[in-house]
Each structure stands twice: as structure tokens, then as C-alpha cells.
Amino acid sequence: MVLHTFGRDLKWNPHIHCILSEGGYSDDGFWRHVKHFNYNYLRNAFRTALLNELEDRIGPSFKKVKAKCYNQHKQGFYVYAKPNLCDPKVVAKYIGRYLGRPVIATSRIDRYDGDTVTFHYNRHEDEQYVEETLPVMDFIKRLIRHIPEKHFKMIRYGGLYARHRKIDSKLHRVISREKHKIYRSFTQWRTSIFLSFGYDPLYCPECNHKMEFLELYYNHKRVSLEEMYEIAMSKSRGMRSSA
């Protein structure tokens, strides 16, 4: 779940982007596929969950605002959700690029004359092209309002994507035994480098012959694999204890 505070016109427009698995791990140890989303249920569930959470955090003073939200949004909050039929790699690449973008791309800033800034966008409602000119200080105000407070978490993980859950140790049950060997190979350093960067680290780029692993060096000193493993594990334990 990722929080975005800006719209195409740079105004304050907080909304949440979510990645949902098309299914879930049931209590009886099976993976249940879900290919349909009930829009009306999602709209009302999202409104109720968000407003209840805000009331718990803010207190009784939020009750009037909560009642106003229910009155103005009788059909629930806006939710756009439909099954995704794209390739997972394409989706991950799009999401990574989309969520890492700035409030406005420089390509959308058309002119700056020292006093005003002119930029353009396609209106979300009808994709109509809009060009807007603002005084410099007003333009800066629209930008800096979207800078989060220090240490404010813009990304949250829940459900299947959450970490450090006891149930994760049982997730292997939803994968067929025939695939276990394939998935275990993904944890090997050679396979990981090949999948991430597209080359086999054990093949020489000059002669294209397979190299043999002979020695391992750490901080310019030769160490054994067991010693390297102990170093990595001690660092990992230190990070967990400090957290």
C-alpha cells in the first residue's frame, strides 16, 4: 500500500495505491484463487476501515467529519480495482517506475519567465489537455506540500506481503512439490545474479568458458565459505536485535 498525496494538477489529492494478490492462503493450508472484485463492497469497506482508523487515532473530535463523509459519499469512497491480466514482470516494472516518480516531471513544465511557471497535464476525469500558469511561489507551494514529514512511512505491507509472519513457514504447502527444486534454486547466488542482471557470473566474458570457484576474498583477505557465512549471519543477528 503506497500513499500518494498529489494529482496531475499538483493539488492536494491523497489516495492509496494497493497491490493485491489474486487469491489468498486459507486457514486449511490451500491457495484460493480470486479473479473477481465486488466494487460496491470494496468502496464501502474502504470507507468504513479508513474512517474508523482515523477516529481511533484522532478521537471523538473526528466524529463530525466522519458523519459528513458518510453523508457525502453514500456509495462509499472511490475505488478502482479490476483483475490484472498482465505479466508479473511488466506489472512490477510499471509499479516501480510509477511509485518512484516525482510530483511533476520536468517534461510537463513548459515555460518559466522568472515570475511565473507554466505547466500542462491531462485532466483525470476526461483526459482533456489543460495548461496552467502560476506565480513562482504558488507553484513552489504546490510542490512542497507533498514532501512528507521526516521518517513518515509512505509504503506499508499487509496480508500476504507482510513480513515476519508465523504463517509464512507454511506457505511452501501451496506450491506443488514439482516446483520446489526450481524455487529453491532462486536462493543460490549464481541463479540470483543471472536472473537479476542477465549474465552467468561463472562464465568468462572473454573466452566464454565456465570458470571454477577456487577462492573467496573478503576485505582483501582469503576466507573460507564457512567463515563468510558466519560473518553474514552475525551481521543479520545484529540487525534484528537492534531493530
PAZAPA-4460 file (N, C-alpha, C; in steps of 0.05 Angstrom, whole numbers, plus 32768, in hexadecimal, padded with zeros to 4 digits):
% residues 243
    n_x    n_y    n_z   ca_x   ca_y   ca_z    c_x    c_y    c_z   seq   type   mol
   8011   7FE8   8000   8000   8000   8000   8012   8019   8000     1      M     A
   800D   802A   7FEC   801E   8042   7FE9   800C   805B   7FEA     2      V     A
   8014   806E   7FFA   8005   8087   7FFC   800F   809C   7FE8     3      L     A
   7FFD   80A6   7FD7   8003   80BC   7FC5   7FF2   80D4   7FCE     4      H     A
   7FFE   80EC   7FCF   7FF0   8103   7FD8   7FE9   8117   7FC2     5      T     A
   7FF3   8111   7FAA   7FF0   8125   7F94   7FE0   8119   7F7D     6      F     A
   7FD3   812B   7F6E   7FC6   8124   7F55   7FD5   8131   7F3E     7      G     A
   7FCA   812F   7F27   7FD8   8139   7F0F   7FDB   8158   7F10     8      R     A
   7FC8   8165   7F1E   7FCA   8182   7F1F   7FDA   818C   7F37     9      D     A
   7FE7   817A   7F45   7FF9   8180   7F5C   7FEA   8187   7F75    10      L     A
   7FD0   8188   7F74   7FC0   818F   7F8C   7FC0   8178   7FA0    11      K     A
   7FB7   817D   7FB8   7FB6   8169   7FCD   7FA0   8155   7FC7    12      W     A
   7FA8   813D   7FC1   7F95   8128   7FBA   7F9F   810D   7FC5    13      N     A
   7F9D   8109   7FDF   7FA8   80F0   7FEB   7F98   80D7   7FE2    14      P     A
   7FA6   80C3   7FD9   7F9A   80A9   7FD1   7FAE   8093   7FD5    15      H     A
   7FA4   807B   7FD6   7FB4   8064   7FDC   7FB5   8051   7FC4    16      I     A
   7FCD   8048   7FBD   7FD0   8033   7FA8   7FD6   8019   7FB6    17      H     A
   7FC8   8004   7FAE   7FCC   7FEA   7FBB   7FD2   7FD4   7FA6    18      C     A
   7FE3   7FC2   7FAD   7FE7   7FAA   7F9D   7FDB   7F93   7FAD    19      I     A
   7FC8   7F85   7FA1   7FBA   7F6F   7FAE   7FC0   7F55   7F9F    20      L     A
   7FC5   7F40   7FAE   7FC8   7F26   7FA1   7FAD   7F1C   7F98    21      S     A
   7FAC   7F0F   7F81   7F92   7F05   7F77   7F8E   7EE9   7F84    22      E     A
   7F8A   7EEA   7F9E   7F86   7ED2   7FAD   7F92   7ED5   7FC9    23      G     A
   7F91   7EC0   7FD9   7F9B   7EC1   7FF4   7FA0   7EA6   7FFF    24      G     A
   7FAF   7EA5   8014   7FB6   7E8C   8022   7FA1   7E87   8038    25      Y     A
   7F91   7E72   8035   7F7C   7E6D   8048   7F86   7E60   8061    26      S     A
   7F76   7E5F   8076   7F7E   7E54   8090   7F83   7E36   808E    27      D     A
   7F76   7E28   807A   7F7A   7E0B   8078   7F91   7E04   8066    28      D     A
   7FA2   7E18   805E   7FBA   7E13   8050   7FB8   7E11   8032    29      G     A
   7FA4   7E1E   8026   7FA1   7E1D   8009   7FA1   7E39   7FFE    30      F     A
   7FAA   7E3C   7FE5   7FA9   7E55   7FD7   7F8E   7E58   7FC9    31      W     A
   7F80   7E6D   7FCF   7F65   7E73   7FC3   7F68   7E89   7FAF    32      R     A
   7F62   7E83   7F96   7F63   7E97   7F81   7F4B   7EA9   7F82    33      H     A
   7F50   7EC3   7F7E   7F3B   7ED7   7F7D   7F3F   7EE8   7F63    34      V     A
   7F2C   7EE6   7F51   7F2F   7EF5   7F38   7F1A   7F0A   7F35    35      K     A
   7F09   7F0E   7F49   7EF4   7F22   7F47   7EF3   7F33   7F60    36      H     A
   7EF0   7F4D   7F5C   7EEE   7F60   7F73   7ED3   7F6D   7F73    37      F     A
   7EC6   7F6D   7F8A   7EAC   7F7A   7F8D   7EB1   7F97   7F92    38      N     A
   7EAC   7FA8   7F7E   7EB2   7FC5   7F80   7EA2   7FD2   7F96    39      Y     A
   7E89   7FCC   7F98   7E78   7FD9   7FAD   7E82   7FD2   7FC9    40      N     A
   7E8A   7FB9   7FCC   7E94   7FB1   7FE6   7EAF   7FBF   7FEC    41      Y     A
   7EC0   7FC1   7FD9   7EDA   7FCD   7FDD   7ED7   7FEB   7FE3    42      L     A
   7EC5   7FF8   7FD5   7EC0   8015   7FDA   7EB7   801A   7FF7    43      R     A
   7EA4   800A   8000   7E9A   800D   801B   7EAE   8004   8031    44      N     A
   7EBB   7FEE   802B   7ECF   7FE3   803E   7EE6   7FF6   8042    45      A     A
   7EEF   8002   802C   7F05   8015   802D   7EFD   802E   803D    46      F     A
   7EE5   8038   8038   7EDC   804F   8047   7EDA   8049   8065    47      R     A
   7ECD   8033   806C   7ECA   802C   8088   7EE4   8028   8096    48      T     A
   7EF7   8019   808A   7F10   8013   8096   7F20   802D   809B    49      A     A
   7F21   803E   8086   7F31   8057   8089   7F25   8069   809E    50      L     A
   7F0B   806E   809D   7EFF   8080   80B0   7F01   8076   80CD    51      L     A
   7EFE   805C   80D1   7F00   8051   80EC   7F1D   8054   80F6    52      N     A
   7F30   804F   80E5   7F4C   8052   80ED   7F52   806F   80F4    53      E     A
   7F48   8082   80E5   7F4C   809E   80EA   7F3F   80A6   8105    54      L     A
   7F28   809C   810A   7F1A   80A2   8123   7F2A   8097   813B    55      E     A
   7F35   807F   8138   7F45   8074   814E   7F5E   8084   8153    56      D     A
   7F6A   808F   813E   7F83   809E   8141   7F7D   80BB   814B    57      R     A
   7F68   80C7   8140   7F63   80E4   8146   7F52   80E7   815F    58      I     A
   7F3F   80D5   8162   7F2E   80D7   817A   7F12   80E1   8174    59      G     A
   7F02   80E7   8188   7EE6   80EF   8184   7EE2   8108   8173    60      P     A
   7EF6   8119   8172   7EF4   8132   8161   7EF0   812C   8144    61      S     A
   7EF6   8113   813B   7EF4   810C   811F   7ED8   8102   8118    62      F     A
   7EC6   80FF   812B   7EAC   80F3   8125   7E9C   8104   8112    63      K     A
   7E9D   811F   8114   7E8E   8130   8102   7E98   812D   80E5    64      K     A
   7EB2   812C   80E2   7EBE   8129   80C8   7EB6   810D   80BD    65      V     A
   7EB6   80F9   80CE   7EAF   80DE   80C6   7E92   80DD   80BC    66      K     A
   7E80   80E9   80CA   7E64   80EA   80C2   7E61   80F9   80A8    67      A     A
   7E70   810E   80A4   7E6F   811D   808B   7E78   810D   8073    68      K     A
   7E8D   80FD   8078   7E98   80EC   8062   7E83   80D6   805B    69      C     A
   7E76   80CB   806E   7E61   80B7   8068   7E4A   80C4   8059    70      Y     A
   7E43   80DD   8060   7E2D   80EA   8053   7E34   80F2   8036    71      N     A
   7E4D   80FB   8032   7E55   8104   8017   7E5D   80ED   8005    72      Q     A
   7E64   80D6   8010   7E6D   80C0   8000   7E5C   80A7   8007    73      H     A
   7E42   80A9   8000   7E2F   8094   8006   7E36   8079   7FF9    74      K     A
   7E43   807B   7FE2   7E4A   8062   7FD3   7E66   8058   7FDB    75      Q     A
   7E73   8065   7FEE   7E8E   805D   7FF6   7EA2   806E   7FE8    76      G     A
   7EBB   806B   7FF0   7ED1   807A   7FE4   7ED8   806E   7FC9    77      F     A
   7EE5   807E   7FB8   7EEC   8075   7F9D   7F01   805F   7F9E    78      Y     A
   7EFA   8049   7F91   7F0D   8032   7F8F   7F0E   8029   7F72    79      V     A
   7F26   8028   7F67   7F2A   801D   7F4C   7F39   8003   7F4F    80      Y     A
   7F2C   7FED   7F4A   7F3A   7FD4   7F4D   7F2E   7FC0   7F3A    81      A     A
   7F3F   7FB3   7F2B   7F36   7F9D   7F1A   7F4D   7F89   7F17    82      K     A
   7F47   7F70   7F10   7F5C   7F5C   7F0E   7F71   7F64   7EFA    83      P     A
   7F8A   7F5E   7F01   7FA0   7F65   7EF0   7FA8   7F4D   7EDF    84      N     A
   7FA9   7F50   7EC5   7FAF   7F3A   7EB3   7FCB   7F3D   7EA7    85      L     A
   7FDB   7F50   7EB1   7FF5   7F55   7EA6   800A   7F41   7EB1    86      C     A
   8021   7F41   7EA4   8037   7F31   7EAD   8042   7F3D   7EC7    87      D     A
   8047   7F2C   7EDC   8051   7F37   7EF6   8069   7F49   7EF3    88      P     A
   807C   7F43   7EE1   8094   7F53   7EDE   808D   7F6F   7ED3    89      K     A
   8079   7F6F   7EC0   8071   7F89   7EB5   8063   7F9A   7ECB    90      V     A
   8053   7F8D   7EDB   8045   7F9B   7EF1   8059   7FA6   7F05    91      V     A
   806D   7F96   7F0D   8081   7F9F   7F21   8091   7FB6   7F16    92      A     A
   8098   7FB5   7EFC   80A7   7FCB   7EF0   8097   7FE5   7EEF    93      K     A
   807D   7FE2   7EE8   806C   7FFA   7EE6   8068   8006   7F02    94      Y     A
   8062   7FF5   7F16   805D   7FFF   7F31   8076   800D   7F3C    95      I     A
   808D   8001   7F38   80A6   800D   7F41   80AB   8028   7F35    96      G     A
   80A6   802A   7F1B   80AA   8044   7F0E   8095   8058   7F16    97      R     A
   807D   804F   7F19   8067   8062   7F1F   8069   806D   7F3C    98      Y     A
   806F   805B   7F4F   8070   8064   7F6B   8089   8073   7F71    99      L     A
   809E   8071   7F61   80B7   807F   7F66   80B9   809A   7F58   100      G     A
   80A4   80A2   7F4B   80A5   80BB   7F3C   80A1   80D3   7F4E   101      R     A
   80AB   80EA   7F45   80A8   8103   7F55   808B   810E   7F51   102      P     A
   8085   8124   7F5F   806B   8130   7F5E   8064   8138   7F41   103      V     A
   8078   8143   7F33   8074   814C   7F18   808E   8146   7F08   104      I     A
   808B   813C   7EF0   80A2   8138   7EDF   80AA   8152   7ED2   105      A     A
   80C4   8155   7ECD   80CE   816E   7EC1   80C3   8171   7EA5   106      T     A
   80BB   815C   7E98   80B0   815D   7E7D   8095   816B   7E7D   107      S     A
   8088   816C   7E94   806D   8179   7E96   806F   8197   7E9C   108      R     A
   8088   81A0   7EA3   808C   81BD   7EA8   8093   81CA   7E8D   109      I     A
   8082   81DB   7E83   8085   81E6   7E68   8095   8200   7E67   110      D     A
   808F   8212   7E7A   809D   822C   7E79   80A2   8237   7E95   111      R     A
   80B7   8247   7E97   80BD   8255   7EB0   80CA   8270   7EA8   112      Y     A
   80BD   8286   7EAF   80C6   82A0   7EA7   80D2   82B1   7EBE   113      D     A
   80D7   82A4   7ED5   80E1   82B2   7EEC   80CC   82B9   7F00   114      G     A
   80B3   82BC   7EF7   809D   82C3   7F09   8088   82AE   7F0A   115      D     A
   8083   82A0   7EF3   806E   828C   7EF2   8079   8272   7EE7   116      T     A
   806B   825C   7EED   8071   8242   7EE2   8059   8237   7ED4   117      V     A
   805C   822D   7EBC   8047   8221   7EAC   804C   8203   7EA9   118      T     A
   8038   81F3   7EB0   803A   81D6   7EAD   8020   81CC   7EA2   119      F     A
   8020   81B3   7E99   8008   81A7   7E8D   8003   818B   7E99   120      H     A
   7FEB   8182   7E96   7FE3   8167   7E9E   7FC9   815F   7E90   121      Y     A
   7FC4   8146   7E8F   7FAA   813B   7E84   7F97   8136   7E9C   122      N     A
   7F81   8144   7E9C   7F6E   8142   7EB2   7F65   8126   7EB6   123      R     A
   7F64   811D   7ECF   7F5F   8101   7ED5   7F42   80F9   7ECC   124      H     A
   7F2F   810B   7ECF   7F13   8104   7ECA   7F0E   80FD   7EAD   125      E     A
   7F19   810D   7E9B   7F13   8109   7E7E   7F2B   8109   7E6C   126      D     A
   7F43   8109   7E78   7F5C   8109   7E69   7F5F   8123   7E58   127      E     A
   7F51   8138   7E5F   7F53   8151   7E51   7F6E   815F   7E57   128      Q     A
   7F7B   8169   7E42   7F95   8177   7E46   7F90   8192   7E53   129      Y     A
   7F9F   8197   7E69   7F9C   81B0   7E78   7FB7   81BD   7E7C   130      V     A
   7FB9   81D6   7E77   7FD2   81E5   7E7B   7FCD   81FA   7E91   131      E     A
   7FDE   81FB   7EA5   7FDA   820C   7EBC   7FF3   821D   7EC1   132      E     A
   7FEF   8237   7EC7   8005   8249   7ECD   8001   8254   7EEA   133      T     A
   8016   8251   7EFA   8015   825A   7F16   802D   826B   7F1D   134      L     A
   8029   827E   7F30   8041   828C   7F3A   8055   8278   7F46   135      P     A
   806E   827F   7F45   8083   826D   7F4E   807E   8262   7F6A   136      V     A
   8078   8274   7F7D   8074   826C   7F99   805C   8259   7F9C   137      M     A
   8047   825E   7F8D   8030   824C   7F8E   8037   8231   7F83   138      D     A
   8047   8230   7F6E   804F   8217   7F62   8060   8207   7F76   139      F     A
   8073   8215   7F84   8084   8208   7F98   8073   81FE   7FAF   140      I     A
   805E   820D   7FB7   804D   8204   7FCD   803F   81EA   7FC6   141      K     A
   8036   81E8   7FAD   8029   81CF   7FA5   803C   81B7   7FA5   142      R     A
   8055   81BD   7FA1   8069   81A7   7FA1   8070   819E   7FBE   143      L     A
   8077   81B1   7FCF   8082   81AA   7FE9   806D   819F   7FFC   144      I     A
   8053   81A4   7FF6   803E   8198   8008   803E   817A   8007   145      R     A
   804A   816E   7FF2   804B   8151   7FEF   8064   8144   7FFA   146      H     A
   8075   8154   8006   808D   8149   8013   8085   813E   802E   147      I     A
   8088   8124   8033   807F   8118   804C   8090   8120   8063   148      P     A
   8086   811E   807B   8096   8123   8093   80AC   810F   8095   149      E     A
   80C1   8116   80A3   80D8   8105   80A7   80CF   80EA   80B4   150      K     A
   80D8   80D4   80A9   80D2   80B9   80B2   80B5   80B1   80AE   151      H     A
   80A6   80C1   809F   808A   80BA   809A   8089   80A3   8086   152      F     A
   807B   808D   808C   807B   8076   807B   8066   8079   8065   153      K     A
   8070   8079   804C   805E   807C   8035   8056   8060   802A   154      M     A
   8064   804B   8032   805F   8031   8028   805A   801E   8040   155      I     A
   8044   800E   803E   803E   7FFB   8053   8038   7FE0   8046   156      R     A
   803E   7FCB   8055   803A   7FB0   804C   8026   7FA2   805E   157      Y     A
   8013   7F93   8052   8000   7F85   8062   7FF8   7F6A   8055   158      G     A
   7FEB   7F59   8065   7FE2   7F40   805A   7FF9   7F2E   8050   159      G     A
   7FF6   7F24   8038   800A   7F12   802D   8025   7F1F   802A   160      L     A
   8025   7F3A   8026   803E   7F48   8021   804C   7F51   803A   161      Y     A
   803F   7F4E   8051   804B   7F56   806B   8062   7F44   8072   162      A     A
   8074   7F4E   8082   808C   7F3E   808A   8089   7F33   80A6   163      R     A
   809A   7F1F   80AB   809D   7F14   80C6   8082   7F09   80D1   164      H     A
   8074   7EFA   80BF   805C   7EED   80C8   8061   7ECF   80CD   165      R     A
   8055   7EC4   80E2   805A   7EA8   80E8   804F   7E96   80D2   166      K     A
   8039   7E9F   80C5   802D   7E8E   80B1   803E   7E8B   8098   167      I     A
   8052   7E9D   8094   8063   7E9C   807C   8072   7E81   807A   168      D     A
   8078   7E75   8091   8086   7E5C   8091   8076   7E45   8084   169      S     A
   805C   7E4A   8080   804B   7E35   8075   8043   7E3B   8058   170      K     A
   804D   7E52   804D   8045   7E5A   8032   804E   7E46   801D   171      L     A
   8064   7E38   8023   806E   7E25   800F   805A   7E0F   8008   172      H     A
   8046   7E0C   8019   8032   7DF7   8015   8020   7DFD   7FFD   173      R     A
   801E   7E17   7FF6   800C   7E1E   7FDF   801A   7E1B   7FC5   174      V     A
   8034   7E14   7FC5   8044   7E10   7FAD   8047   7DF2   7FA8   175      I     A
   8042   7DE9   7F90   8044   7DCD   7F8A   8061   7DC3   7F8E   176      S     A
   8064   7DAA   7F96   807E   7D9F   7F9C   8090   7DA0   7F84   177      R     A
   8085   7D9E   7F6C   8095   7D9E   7F53   80A4   7DB9   7F50   178      E     A
   809A   7DCE   7F5C   80A6   7DE9   7F59   80B9   7DF0   7F70   179      K     A
   80BA   7DE0   7F85   80CA   7DE7   7F9C   80E8   7DEA   7F94   180      H     A
   80F2   7DD7   7F84   810E   7DD8   7F7D   8115   7DF1   7F6D   181      K     A
   8102   7DF9   7F5C   8106   7E12   7F4B   8107   7E2A   7F5D   182      I     A
   80F4   7E2D   7F70   80F3   7E44   7F81   810A   7E45   7F94   183      Y     A
   8114   7E2E   7F9D   812B   7E2E   7FAF   8144   7E38   7FA1   184      R     A
   8145   7E33   7F87   815D   7E3C   7F78   815F   7E5A   7F76   185      S     A
   8148   7E68   7F7A   8148   7E85   7F79   8158   7E92   7F8F   186      F     A
   815D   7E83   7FA5   816C   7E8D   7FBC   818A   7E8B   7FB8   187      T     A
   8193   7E7D   7FA3   81AF   7E79   7F9E   81BA   7E92   7F91   188      Q     A
   81D2   7E9A   7F98   81DD   7EB4   7F8F   81E1   7EB4   7F71   189      W     A
   81E9   7E9D   7F65   81ED   7E9D   7F48   81D3   7EA2   7F39   190      R     A
   81BE   7E94   7F42   81A3   7E97   7F35   8199   7EB3   7F39   191      T     A
   819D   7EBE   7F51   8193   7ED9   7F57   81A0   7EEE   7F45   192      S     A
   81BA   7EEC   7F42   81C8   7EFF   7F30   81BF   7EFC   7F14   193      I     A
   81BB   7EE4   7F0B   81B2   7EDF   7EEF   8196   7EEB   7EEB   194      F     A
   8184   7EE7   7EFE   8168   7EF1   7EFA   8167   7F0F   7EFD   195      L     A
   8179   7F1B   7F0D   8178   7F38   7F12   8186   7F48   7EFC   196      S     A
   819D   7F3E   7EF3   81AE   7F4D   7EE1   81B2   7F41   7EC5   197      F     A
   81A7   7F28   7EC2   81A7   7F1D   7EA7   81C1   7F10   7E9E   198      G     A
   81D4   7F0A   7EB0   81EC   7EFD   7EA8   81F4   7EE9   7EBE   199      Y     A
   8203   7ED4   7EB5   820C   7EBF   7EC7   8227   7EC8   7ED2   200      D     A
   822A   7ECC   7EEC   8243   7ED6   7EF7   825A   7EC1   7EF5   201      P     A
   8254   7EA8   7EF0   8269   7E94   7EEE   8273   7E90   7ED1   202      L     A
   8269   7EA0   7EBF   8273   7E9E   7EA3   8284   7EB6   7E9D   203      Y     A
   829C   7EB1   7E93   82AF   7EC6   7E8C   82A4   7ED6   7E75   204      C     A
   82A3   7EF1   7E78   8299   7F02   7E62   82AB   7F03   7E4A   205      P     A
   82C5   7EFA   7E4D   82D8   7EFB   7E37   82D8   7EE2   7E26   206      E     A
   82DA   7ECB   7E34   82DC   7EB2   7E25   82C2   7EA1   7E26   207      C     A
   82AF   7EAA   7E37   8295   7E9D   7E3A   8297   7E80   7E44   208      N     A
   82AC   7E7B   7E54   82AF   7E61   7E60   82A6   7E63   7E7E   209      H     A
   829C   7E4C   7E88   8293   7E4C   7EA3   82AA   7E4B   7EB6   210      K     A
   82AA   7E5D   7ECA   82C0   7E5F   7EDD   82BA   7E4E   7EF6   211      M     A
   82CE   7E45   7F03   82CB   7E36   7F1C   82CF   7E48   7F34   212      E     A
   82BE   7E44   7F48   82C0   7E53   7F61   82D7   7E48   7F72   213      F     A
   82EC   7E58   7F76   8304   7E4F   7F85   8307   7E5D   7FA0   214      L     A
   8306   7E77   7FA1   830B   7E85   7FBA   82F7   7E9C   7FBD   215      E     A
   82F3   7EA3   7FD6   82E1   7EB9   7FDD   82F1   7ECE   7FEE   216      L     A
   82EF   7EE7   7FE6   82FD   7EFC   7FF5   82E9   7F10   8000   217      Y     A
   82EF   7F19   8019   82DE   7F2C   8027   82F1   7F41   8034   218      Y     A
   82ED   7F5B   802C   82FF   7F70   8036   831D   7F69   802F   219      N     A
   8321   7F60   8017   833B   7F59   800C   8349   7F42   801B   220      H     A
   8339   7F32   8029   8345   7F1B   8037   8336   7F02   802F   221      K     A
   8344   7EED   802C   8338   7ED3   8024   8329   7EC8   803C   222      R     A
   8310   7EC0   8038   8300   7EB4   804D   82F2   7E9B   8042   223      V     A
   82E9   7E8A   8054   82DB   7E72   804C   82BD   7E79   8049   224      S     A
   82AE   7E69   803B   8292   7E6D   8039   8284   7E6D   8054   225      L     A
   828C   7E5A   8065   8280   7E58   8080   8285   7E72   8090   226      E     A
   829D   7E7D   808D   82A3   7E96   809C   8293   7EAD   8091   227      E     A
   828F   7EAE   8076   827F   7EC3   806A   8262   7EC1   8073   228      M     A
   8259   7EA8   8075   823D   7EA4   807E   8239   7EAE   809B   229      Y     A
   824C   7EA8   80AC   824B   7EB1   80C8   824B   7ECF   80C9   230      E     A
   825B   7EDD   80B9   825B   7EFA   80B8   8240   7F05   80B0   231      I     A
   8234   7EFA   809B   821A   7F03   8092   8205   7EFE   80A6   232      A     A
   8205   7EE7   80B4   81F0   7EE0   80C7   81F3   7EF2   80E0   233      M     A
   820B   7EF8   80E8   820F   7F09   8100   8205   7F25   80FA   234      S     A
   8209   7F2F   80E2   81FE   7F4A   80DA   81E0   7F49   80DA   235      K     A
   81D5   7F33   80D0   81B8   7F31   80CF   81AC   7F30   80EA   236      S     A
   81B8   7F21   80FD   81AE   7F20   8118   81B1   7F3B   8126   237      R     A
   81C6   7F49   8120   81CA   7F64   812C   81B5   7F77   8123   238      G     A
   81AD   7F76   8109   8199   7F88   80FE   817E   7F82   810B   239      M     A
   8177   7F68   810E   815D   7F61   8119   815C   7F69   8137   240      R     A
   8171   7F66   8145   8171   7F6D   8162   816F   7F8B   8166   241      S     A
   817C   7F9A   8154   817B   7FB7   8157   8160   7FC2   814F   242      S     A
   8152   7FB4   813D   8137   7FBD   8135   8123   7FB8   814B   243      A     A
***
